Amino acid sequence: MSQAIIPIFRIFDYEKAVTFYVDWLGFSIAWEHRFEENAPVYLEITKGDLRLHLSEHHGDATPGSKVLIEYPNLKKFHEELTAKQYKYMRPGLEEAFWGAWTVNMIDPFGNRLEFFERKPADVAS
């Protein structure tokens, strides 16, 4: 049996969400749904095995939530993000006290994403 936990982030502007998650972070839109033309959107985005749901619906999630995302080869990902020169965010690569490298960012709606890669045991502080 396969199991997955899929975080839902509240968004308020489809175009800003696409610019941040698809254009900058490199996610792809797997699917999206609206009940009618002028209704809020609900969509799933993916990057490898990672899946997030984004929702404009007022009852789905609370703005300002945070998710931890274990991500292999984080230094390379950070270099790719830096090279894109996203206008609104330039996250650093930081060494966390708990033995990992981290890249922290805030989406245009106040949701926080912390990508991390654990250090090998012999390197951890």
Accessible surface in RSA format (square Angstrom, percent):
REM  Atomic radii and reference values for relative SASA: ProtOr
REM  Chains: A
REM  Algorithm: Lee & Richards
REM  Probe-radius: 1.40
REM  Slices: 20
REM RES _ NUM      All-atoms   Total-Side   Main-Chain    Non-polar    All polar
REM                ABS   REL    ABS   REL    ABS   REL    ABS   REL    ABS   REL
RES MET A   1   210.72 109.1 121.12  80.2  89.60 213.3  96.74  82.2 113.98 151.0
RES SER A   2   111.81  94.5  77.43 103.3  34.39  79.2  52.60 112.0  59.21  83.0
RES GLN A   3   145.50  81.4 109.51  80.0  35.99  85.7  43.22  92.0 102.28  77.6
RES ALA A   4    64.67  59.5  24.99  38.6  39.69  90.3  33.30  46.9  31.38  83.1
RES ILE A   5   166.30  94.6 140.58 104.7  25.72  62.0 143.86 103.6  22.44  60.9
RES ILE A   6    52.37  29.8  31.68  23.6  20.69  49.9  31.68  22.8  20.69  56.1
RES PRO A   7    32.26  23.5  22.48  20.5   9.78  35.6  32.05  26.5   0.22   1.3
RES ILE A   8    66.49  37.8  54.61  40.7  11.87  28.6  54.61  39.3  11.87  32.2
RES PHE A   9     3.49   1.7   2.96   1.8   0.52   1.4   3.34   2.0   0.14   0.4
RES ARG A  10    34.88  14.6  34.88  17.8   0.00   0.0   0.00   0.0  34.88  21.1
RES ILE A  11     0.16   0.1   0.00   0.0   0.16   0.4   0.00   0.0   0.16   0.4
RES PHE A  12   109.48  54.8  81.05  50.2  28.44  74.0  84.48  51.2  25.00  71.6
RES ASP A  13    52.42  36.7  48.31  48.1   4.11   9.7  13.12  30.9  39.30  39.2
RES TYR A  14    50.15  23.4  46.93  26.7   3.22   8.4  33.22  25.0  16.93  20.9
RES GLU A  15   118.95  68.3 117.99  89.3   0.97   2.3  58.73 113.6  60.23  49.2
RES LYS A  16   117.75  57.4 114.63  70.3   3.11   7.4  60.97  54.9  56.77  60.5
RES ALA A  17     1.27   1.2   0.97   1.5   0.31   0.7   1.17   1.6   0.10   0.3
RES VAL A  18    29.02  19.1  27.99  25.3   1.03   2.5  29.02  25.2   0.00   0.0
RES THR A  19    58.64  41.7  58.51  59.3   0.13   0.3  36.24  48.7  22.40  33.9
RES PHE A  20     0.61   0.3   0.61   0.4   0.00   0.0   0.61   0.4   0.00   0.0
RES TYR A  21     0.43   0.2   0.43   0.2   0.00   0.0   0.43   0.3   0.00   0.0
RES VAL A  22    38.31  25.2  32.09  29.1   6.22  15.0  32.09  27.9   6.22  16.9
RES ASP A  23    88.19  61.8  68.12  67.8  20.07  47.5  30.37  71.5  57.82  57.7
RES TRP A  24     6.53   2.6   4.79   2.3   1.74   4.1   6.31   3.4   0.22   0.4
RES LEU A  25     1.16   0.6   0.00   0.0   1.16   2.9   0.02   0.0   1.14   3.1
RES GLY A  26    32.71  40.3   0.00   N/A  32.71  40.3  15.54  42.6  17.17  38.5
RES PHE A  27     3.70   1.9   0.00   0.0   3.70   9.6   0.00   0.0   3.70  10.6
RES SER A  28    65.30  55.2  62.65  83.6   2.65   6.1  29.18  62.1  36.13  50.6
RES ILE A  29    62.13  35.4  34.68  25.8  27.45  66.2  34.68  25.0  27.45  74.5
RES ALA A  30    53.99  49.6  16.00  24.7  38.00  86.4  25.41  35.8  28.58  75.7
RES TRP A  31   108.09  43.4  99.85  48.3   8.24  19.3  95.90  51.1  12.19  19.8
RES GLU A  32    78.89  45.3  53.31  40.3  25.58  60.9  24.55  47.5  54.33  44.4
RES HIS A  33    84.15  46.0  78.93  54.9   5.22  13.4  53.95  55.6  30.21  35.1
RES ARG A  34    89.22  37.5  69.86  35.6  19.36  46.1  26.06  35.6  63.17  38.3
RES PHE A  35   155.35  77.7 124.04  76.8  31.30  81.5 125.82  76.3  29.53  84.5
RES GLU A  36   123.38  70.8 111.13  84.1  12.25  29.2  41.00  79.3  82.38  67.3
RES GLU A  37   168.43  96.7 142.28 107.6  26.14  62.2  63.50 122.8 104.92  85.7
RES ASN A  38   146.08 100.7 120.62 116.6  25.46  61.3  31.94  76.9 114.14 110.3
RES ALA A  39    14.40  13.2   8.38  12.9   6.02  13.7  12.60  17.7   1.79   4.8
RES PRO A  40    55.29  40.3  50.34  45.9   4.95  18.0  54.50  45.0   0.79   4.9
RES VAL A  41     0.00   0.0   0.00   0.0   0.00   0.0   0.00   0.0   0.00   0.0
RES TYR A  42    41.91  19.6  41.91  23.8   0.00   0.0  31.95  24.0   9.96  12.3
RES LEU A  43     2.10   1.2   2.10   1.5   0.00   0.0   2.10   1.5   0.00   0.0
RES GLU A  44    15.17   8.7  15.17  11.5   0.00   0.0   0.00   0.0  15.17  12.4
RES ILE A  45     0.53   0.3   0.53   0.4   0.00   0.0   0.53   0.4   0.00   0.0
RES THR A  46    32.32  23.0  30.91  31.3   1.41   3.4  14.34  19.3  17.98  27.2
RES LYS A  47    42.82  20.9  33.97  20.8   8.85  21.1  14.84  13.4  27.98  29.8
RES GLY A  48    76.03  93.8   0.00   N/A  76.03  93.8  44.95 123.3  31.08  69.6
RES ASP A  49   151.07 105.8 120.10 119.5  30.96  73.2  43.02 101.3 108.04 107.8
RES LEU A  50    38.77  21.6  32.05  22.9   6.72  16.9  36.96  26.0   1.81   4.9
RES ARG A  51    87.28  36.6  82.80  42.2   4.48  10.7  18.03  24.6  69.25  42.0
RES LEU A  52     0.25   0.1   0.25   0.2   0.00   0.0   0.25   0.2   0.00   0.0
RES HIS A  53    24.54  13.4  24.52  17.0   0.02   0.0  21.65  22.3   2.89   3.4
RES LEU A  54     1.54   0.9   1.54   1.1   0.00   0.0   1.54   1.1   0.00   0.0
RES SER A  55     0.00   0.0   0.00   0.0   0.00   0.0   0.00   0.0   0.00   0.0
RES GLU A  56    33.72  19.4  25.41  19.2   8.31  19.8   8.97  17.4  24.75  20.2
RES HIS A  57    39.12  21.4  38.42  26.7   0.70   1.8  17.14  17.7  21.98  25.6
RES HIS A  58   164.54  89.9 146.85 102.1  17.70  45.3  99.47 102.5  65.08  75.7
RES GLY A  59    63.62  78.5   0.00   N/A  63.62  78.5  32.43  89.0  31.19  69.9
RES ASP A  60    42.95  30.1  39.54  39.4   3.41   8.1   3.98   9.4  38.96  38.9
RES ALA A  61    41.94  38.6   6.24   9.6  35.70  81.2  23.53  33.1  18.41  48.8
RES THR A  62    94.58  67.3  91.46  92.7   3.11   7.4  58.94  79.2  35.64  53.9
RES PRO A  63    57.33  41.8  42.69  38.9  14.64  53.2  42.95  35.5  14.38  89.4
RES GLY A  64    35.06  43.2   0.00   N/A  35.06  43.2  21.04  57.7  14.02  31.4
RES SER A  65    41.26  34.9  32.04  42.8   9.22  21.2  25.30  53.9  15.96  22.4
RES LYS A  66    95.98  46.8  63.28  38.8  32.70  77.9  27.89  25.1  68.09  72.5
RES VAL A  67    24.79  16.3  20.70  18.7   4.08   9.8  24.79  21.5   0.00   0.0
RES LEU A  68   102.98  57.3  80.31  57.5  22.67  57.0  80.31  56.4  22.67  61.0
RES ILE A  69     8.53   4.9   5.74   4.3   2.79   6.7   8.53   6.1   0.00   0.0
RES GLU A  70   102.76  59.0  79.16  59.9  23.60  56.2  31.91  61.7  70.85  57.8
RES TYR A  71    38.69  18.1  38.29  21.8   0.40   1.0  20.55  15.4  18.15  22.4
RES PRO A  72   103.37  75.3  95.82  87.3   7.55  27.4 100.62  83.1   2.75  17.1
RES ASN A  73    86.93  59.9  78.93  76.3   8.00  19.3  26.94  64.8  59.99  58.0
RES LEU A  74     0.00   0.0   0.00   0.0   0.00   0.0   0.00   0.0   0.00   0.0
RES LYS A  75    98.01  47.8  97.47  59.8   0.55   1.3  53.32  48.0  44.70  47.6
RES LYS A  76   113.79  55.5 111.73  68.6   2.06   4.9  57.31  51.6  56.48  60.2
RES PHE A  77     6.29   3.1   4.64   2.9   1.65   4.3   5.69   3.4   0.60   1.7
RES HIS A  78    31.05  17.0  31.05  21.6   0.00   0.0  24.31  25.1   6.74   7.8
RES GLU A  79   114.74  65.9 107.53  81.3   7.21  17.2  41.39  80.1  73.35  59.9
RES GLU A  80    79.51  45.6  73.37  55.5   6.13  14.6  38.58  74.6  40.92  33.4
RES LEU A  81     3.06   1.7   1.62   1.2   1.44   3.6   1.68   1.2   1.38   3.7
RES THR A  82    68.65  48.8  62.33  63.2   6.32  15.1  63.22  84.9   5.44   8.2
RES ALA A  83    80.54  74.0  48.94  75.5  31.60  71.9  59.51  83.8  21.03  55.7
RES LYS A  84   101.97  49.7  72.47  44.5  29.49  70.2  63.07  56.8  38.90  41.4
RES GLN A  85   122.01  68.2 107.71  78.7  14.30  34.0  15.36  32.7 106.65  80.9
RES TYR A  86    21.96  10.3  15.54   8.8   6.42  16.7  17.12  12.9   4.84   6.0
RES LYS A  87   162.84  79.4 132.67  81.4  30.18  71.9  85.82  77.2  77.02  82.0
RES TYR A  88   153.48  71.7 125.77  71.6  27.71  72.1 100.15  75.3  53.33  65.7
RES MET A  89    41.57  21.5  35.77  23.7   5.80  13.8  26.08  22.2  15.50  20.5
RES ARG A  90   154.43  64.8 121.72  62.0  32.71  77.9  56.85  77.7  97.58  59.1
RES PRO A  91    16.57  12.1   3.21   2.9  13.36  48.6  11.36   9.4   5.21  32.4
RES GLY A  92    36.86  45.5   0.00   N/A  36.86  45.5  27.39  75.2   9.47  21.2
RES LEU A  93    52.62  29.3  26.27  18.8  26.35  66.2  26.27  18.4  26.35  70.9
RES GLU A  94    96.32  55.3  92.12  69.7   4.20  10.0  31.57  61.1  64.75  52.9
RES GLU A  95    99.44  57.1  69.50  52.6  29.94  71.3  20.75  40.1  78.70  64.3
RES ALA A  96    18.47  17.0   6.27   9.7  12.20  27.8  14.38  20.3   4.09  10.8
RES PHE A  97   188.10  94.1 156.45  96.9  31.65  82.4 168.84 102.4  19.25  55.1
RES TRP A  98    99.79  40.0  68.78  33.3  31.01  72.8  63.86  34.0  35.93  58.3
RES GLY A  99    11.32  14.0   0.00   N/A  11.32  14.0   5.55  15.2   5.77  12.9
RES ALA A 100     0.00   0.0   0.00   0.0   0.00   0.0   0.00   0.0   0.00   0.0
RES TRP A 101    62.81  25.2  62.81  30.4   0.00   0.0  53.63  28.6   9.18  14.9
RES THR A 102     4.43   3.2   4.43   4.5   0.00   0.0   0.50   0.7   3.94   6.0
RES VAL A 103     0.00   0.0   0.00   0.0   0.00   0.0   0.00   0.0   0.00   0.0
RES ASN A 104    57.22  39.5  48.03  46.4   9.20  22.1  29.43  70.8  27.79  26.9
RES MET A 105     4.07   2.1   0.00   0.0   4.07   9.7   2.66   2.3   1.41   1.9
RES ILE A 106    87.83  50.0  83.25  62.0   4.58  11.0  83.25  59.9   4.58  12.4
RES ASP A 107     4.38   3.1   0.00   0.0   4.38  10.3   0.05   0.1   4.33   4.3
RES PRO A 108    58.97  43.0  15.22  13.9  43.75 159.0  29.43  24.3  29.54 183.6
RES PHE A 109    17.37   8.7   4.40   2.7  12.97  33.8  11.12   6.7   6.25  17.9
RES GLY A 110    32.14  39.6   0.00   N/A  32.14  39.6  24.50  67.2   7.63  17.1
RES ASN A 111     0.00   0.0   0.00   0.0   0.00   0.0   0.00   0.0   0.00   0.0
RES ARG A 112   103.98  43.7 103.98  53.0   0.00   0.0  30.63  41.9  73.35  44.5
RES LEU A 113     1.08   0.6   0.00   0.0   1.08   2.7   0.29   0.2   0.79   2.1
RES GLU A 114    15.49   8.9  15.49  11.7   0.00   0.0   0.31   0.6  15.18  12.4
RES PHE A 115     0.00   0.0   0.00   0.0   0.00   0.0   0.00   0.0   0.00   0.0
RES PHE A 116    13.87   6.9  13.87   8.6   0.00   0.0  13.87   8.4   0.00   0.0
RES GLU A 117    53.29  30.6  53.00  40.1   0.30   0.7  14.57  28.2  38.73  31.6
RES ARG A 118   143.57  60.3 129.26  65.9  14.31  34.1  47.36  64.7  96.21  58.3
RES LYS A 119    14.99   7.3   1.72   1.1  13.28  31.6   1.28   1.2  13.71  14.6
RES PRO A 120    87.91  64.1  75.07  68.4  12.84  46.7  87.67  72.4   0.24   1.5
RES ALA A 121   100.56  92.5  69.68 107.5  30.89  70.3  75.96 107.0  24.60  65.2
RES ASP A 122   133.24  93.3  90.05  89.6  43.20 102.1  51.16 120.4  82.09  81.9
RES VAL A 123    85.74  56.4  67.72  61.3  18.02  43.4  72.71  63.2  13.03  35.4
RES ALA A 124    44.80  41.2  23.67  36.5  21.12  48.1  23.67  33.3  21.12  56.0
RES SER A 125   123.54 104.4  57.88  77.2  65.67 151.3  73.97 157.5  49.57  69.4
END  Absolute sums over single chains surface
CHAIN  1 A     7719.8       5957.9       1761.9       4205.7       3514.1
END  Absolute sums over all chains
TOTAL          7719.8       5957.9       1761.9       4205.7       3514.1
